[in-house]
Amino acid sequence: MIAKIMKWALASVPRPLLIRLSYIVQWLSPVLFKGDQFVDPIDGRGYSKFFPYGYGQNQRLNALCPGTNSLERHRLLWLYLKDYTDFLTKEQKLLHIAPEQCFYGRFKKMGNLDYTTADLFSPLADLRFDVQNIPLEDNLYDTILCNHVLEHVDDDLKAMSEMCRILKPGGLAIMQVPLDPDYELTDEDITITDPVEREKRFRQYDHVRLYGQDYPARLKAAGFTVTTFDAEQELPGGWFAKYALPKREMLYICTK
């Protein structure tokens, strides 16, 4: 019953209200959903279930952790940062664009991070700007995280180039996007404004593209050097069921 209510809420409740309600769920979830079916590596807790998540016909089972509000991609990113980089210990200036709720509080508490958040609309962000025109100086940040943003902007190459510009030489940028590995080329059309047509073509009502295998080439065109982290090849096989990870998702690791 709770899962059905959450499925309705995720599809029907306005996002600002949903975020407020999520804090109540997070507070109660360690008791209501205590178990060992799944583990969220971000908080280290075990859960009896994760919630479904997605838009329209694209609902995914066991996607949203009730304790942290992490999705599959967030748990994968956390494992990469924790086990394959020095992110948790290195002193660094971090710019987090459109900060995810599952990371925001944790990053603010990490003493090694000089942490800045940015968003076009959120009143919680430290900076308010459009990623296609970032009002910051060159070579400013050691690390940039900007996940599931580029599919919303008209000129994604301009946004990528702007993030490359403000990244320090040798810096790290991770910009996850919705990507279908069966698509050779990105499908995009910024002239489509009908939410129904967008959801049908790009799988979400506010997206203007669905990325394909050419995504790393786009990042390189913006000035990045790109390497690939293949989760299925790099992570222990048992982690995918334990942490409810996305099997076909690559991390494209960008450096300058």
C-alpha positions in Angstrom: 0.0 0.0 0.0 2.8 2.5 0.9 4.6 1.7 -2.4 1.3 2.4 -4.3 0.9 5.7 -2.5 4.5 6.7 -3.3 4.0 5.7 -7.0 1.0 8.1 -7.1 2.9 10.8 -5.3 5.9 10.7 -7.6 3.7 11.0 -10.6 1.1 13.5 -9.3 2.4 15.7 -6.5 4.2 19.0 -7.5 8.0 18.6 -7.0 8.4 21.4 -4.3 5.7 19.7 -2.1 7.2 16.3 -2.9 10.6 17.4 -1.6 9.0 18.6 1.6 7.1 15.4 2.1 10.3 13.4 1.4 11.9 14.7 4.5 9.1 13.1 6.6 9.6 9.8 4.7 13.4 10.0 5.2 12.9 10.5 9.0 10.5 7.5 9.3 12.1 5.2 6.8 14.8 3.6 8.9 12.0 2.1 11.1 9.3 1.6 8.5 11.5 0.0 5.9 14.2 -1.6 8.0 15.5 -4.8 6.4 18.2 -6.5 4.4 16.8 -6.8 0.9 18.6 -3.7 -0.3 21.5 -1.5 1.0 22.0 2.1 0.1 25.8 2.7 0.0 25.3 6.4 0.7 23.9 5.9 4.2 25.0 2.3 4.7 21.6 1.2 5.9 19.6 -1.8 4.9 16.0 -1.6 3.7 13.2 -4.0 3.1 12.3 -2.3 -0.2 13.0 0.6 -2.4 10.3 2.6 -4.1 9.4 2.6 -7.8 10.3 5.7 -9.7 9.9 7.1 -13.2 7.4 8.9 -15.5 4.5 7.5 -17.3 5.2 4.1 -18.7 8.9 4.3 -17.7 8.4 3.3 -14.0 11.4 1.4 -12.6 11.0 -1.0 -9.7 13.2 -0.7 -6.6 14.7 2.6 -7.8 14.2 5.2 -5.1 15.7 4.6 -1.6 13.2 5.9 1.0 16.0 6.9 3.4 18.2 9.1 1.2 16.0 9.7 -1.9 18.9 8.2 -4.0 18.2 6.7 -7.4 20.2 4.0 -9.1 22.5 6.5 -10.8 23.2 8.3 -7.5 24.3 5.0 -5.8 26.5 4.2 -8.7 28.1 7.6 -8.6 28.7 7.4 -4.9 30.4 4.0 -5.2 32.6 5.4 -7.9 33.6 8.5 -5.9 34.2 6.5 -2.7 36.0 3.5 -4.1 37.7 4.7 -7.2 38.7 8.3 -6.5 40.1 10.3 -3.6 37.0 12.4 -3.5 36.3 11.7 0.2 39.7 12.9 1.4 41.2 15.3 -1.1 41.0 19.0 -0.4 39.1 20.5 -3.3 36.7 23.1 -4.6 33.5 21.4 -5.7 30.8 22.9 -7.8 27.5 20.9 -7.6 25.0 22.0 -10.2 21.3 21.0 -9.5 22.4 19.3 -6.2 20.7 16.0 -5.5 19.0 15.7 -2.1 20.9 12.5 -1.3 24.3 14.2 -1.6 23.6 17.8 -0.6 23.7 17.4 3.2 26.6 14.9 3.2 28.7 17.1 1.0 28.1 20.2 3.1 29.4 18.2 6.1 32.6 17.0 4.4 35.5 19.0 5.8 37.7 18.4 2.7 35.2 20.1 0.4 34.9 23.8 -0.4 31.4 23.2 -1.5 29.3 25.4 -3.8 25.9 24.6 -5.2 24.2 26.2 -8.2 20.8 25.9 -9.9 18.7 28.0 -12.3 15.7 28.1 -10.0 16.3 26.6 -6.5 16.3 29.1 -3.6 18.6 26.7 -1.7 21.4 27.0 -4.2 24.4 29.2 -3.4 24.5 30.5 -7.0 21.7 31.0 -9.5 22.7 30.7 -13.2 22.0 29.1 -16.6 24.7 26.5 -17.4 24.7 27.8 -20.9 26.2 31.1 -19.7 28.0 30.6 -16.4 29.1 34.0 -14.8 32.3 32.6 -13.3 36.0 32.9 -14.1 38.0 30.3 -15.8 39.8 27.5 -14.1 38.0 27.8 -10.8 36.9 24.3 -9.6 38.7 21.1 -9.0 35.5 19.0 -9.4 32.2 19.6 -11.1 29.1 17.4 -10.7 26.2 18.2 -13.0 23.9 15.2 -13.3 20.7 14.9 -15.4 20.8 18.6 -16.4 22.0 18.6 -20.0 19.0 16.9 -21.4 16.9 20.0 -20.3 19.0 22.7 -22.0 18.7 23.9 -25.6 22.4 24.1 -26.4 24.1 21.3 -24.5 27.5 21.8 -26.3 27.5 25.4 -25.0 26.8 24.2 -21.4 29.5 21.5 -21.6 32.0 24.1 -22.9 31.1 26.4 -20.1 31.8 23.7 -17.5 35.0 22.8 -19.2 36.0 26.5 -19.1 35.5 26.9 -15.3 37.2 23.5 -14.5 40.8 23.6 -13.4 43.4 21.9 -15.6 43.6 18.3 -14.2 40.1 18.7 -12.7 37.3 16.1 -12.7 33.8 16.6 -14.1 31.0 14.1 -14.1 27.9 14.8 -16.1 25.5 11.9 -16.2 22.6 12.1 -18.6 19.7 9.9 -19.6 21.3 7.7 -22.3 20.0 4.8 -24.4 23.0 2.6 -25.3 20.9 1.2 -28.2 20.8 4.6 -29.8 23.9 5.3 -32.0 23.1 9.0 -32.2 21.4 11.3 -29.7 17.8 12.0 -30.6 16.9 15.7 -30.0 14.5 18.4 -31.1 14.3 21.6 -29.0 11.3 22.7 -31.1 9.1 20.1 -29.5 7.2 21.7 -26.6 4.2 19.4 -26.1 4.9 17.4 -22.8 3.1 14.3 -24.1 5.3 14.2 -27.3 8.4 14.9 -25.2 7.6 12.0 -22.9 6.9 9.7 -25.8 10.1 10.6 -27.6 12.6 11.6 -24.9 11.0 9.6 -22.0 10.2 12.7 -19.8 7.9 15.7 -20.3 10.7 18.3 -19.8 13.5 16.7 -21.8 14.6 18.0 -25.2 16.9 15.0 -26.1 17.7 11.4 -25.3 21.4 10.8 -25.6 23.0 7.9 -27.5 26.4 6.4 -28.0 27.7 9.8 -29.4 27.6 11.4 -25.9 31.3 11.0 -25.2 32.1 12.6 -28.6 30.0 15.6 -27.6 31.9 15.9 -24.4 35.2 15.8 -26.3 33.9 18.4 -28.7 33.4 20.7 -25.7 37.1 20.4 -24.7 37.1 17.5 -22.3 39.3 14.4 -22.2 36.9 11.5 -21.6 37.4 8.1 -20.2 34.7 5.5 -19.5 33.9 3.7 -16.3 31.9 0.6 -17.2 30.1 -0.5 -14.0 29.3 -4.0 -15.3 33.0 -4.6 -15.9 34.4 -2.8 -12.8 32.1 -3.5 -9.9 31.5 -6.9 -8.2 28.5 -8.6 -9.7 26.7 -9.0 -6.4 26.6 -5.2 -5.9 24.0 -4.7 -8.6 21.2 -6.5 -6.7 22.5 -5.5 -3.3 22.6 -1.7 -4.1 19.9 -1.7 -6.9 22.4 -0.3 -9.4 21.8 0.4 -13.1 23.5 -2.4 -15.2 23.8 -0.6 -18.5 24.9 2.8 -17.3 28.4 4.1 -18.0 30.1 6.9 -16.2 31.9 9.3 -18.5 34.8 10.7 -16.6 35.8 14.1 -17.9 39.1 15.8 -17.2 40.8 18.9 -18.5 
